[in-house]
Amino acid sequence: MPKMKTHKGTAKRVRVTATGKVMTRTFNPKRAKRARTSMYGNREDRAIHPTLVDAIRKNLPYAKATPARHLQVDE
């Protein structure tokens, strides 16, 4: 079976944390003329909405494995 290709545009814009969250940078250079204090909050990475996570994970077939909630051991 052939290897799946990583979507390079998605790979440049998104990262997957060790716990499996899909994060993206929110800064928008078009808003550079706004006050500096309002831009500081945009530098942070933010989690992507859960409805989009499955579509993004299909574009990143070799991203880190499943989220931590799937790794919990049933007692």
Secondary structure, 3 states (H helix, E strand, C coil): CCCCCCCHHHHHHEEECCCCCEEEECCCHHHCCCCHHHHHHHHCEEECCHHHHHHHHHHCCCCCCCCHHHHCCCC
